[in-house]
């Protein structure tokens, strides 16, 4: 493993809002009627949120188990969703 070979600094980022990807919206938009206020598909965003919750818990476990290491969790989902929801301000 990286840790066993001396790595001590790790950055893990979660997944973005998958239900906002144009590919998902164009392929599945007519099959899934549950869209949010930004036109994103809830079913895919909900799946991303479940994954992201698990990853955040894993980061906490790694901080406990990997002594003298730095584990940085980056919340890409929130960053990207903010860009989508508030695109006019960017």
NORNOR-V656571 format. One record per pair of residues at least 6 apart in sequence whose ideal C-beta (glycine too) atoms are under 7 Angstrom apart, sorted by the first residue. I is the first residue (numbers start at 1). J is the second residue. Records with the same first field share a line. If there is no record, write none. Layout:
BEGIN
I->J, J
END
This chain:
BEGIN
3->66, 69
8->68, 69, 70
9->69, 70
10->69, 70, 71, 72
11->72, 74
12->55, 59, 71, 73
13->74, 76
14->52, 55, 75, 76, 77
15->48, 51, 52, 76, 77
16->76, 77, 80
17->40, 45, 48, 77, 80, 81, 84
18->24, 44, 45, 47, 48
19->40, 41, 42, 43, 44, 45
20->38, 40, 84
24->41, 44
25->39, 41
28->41
29->41
32->41, 43
34->42, 43
35->41, 42
36->42
38->84, 85
48->77
52->77
56->73
59->71, 73
62->71
63->71
83->90
END
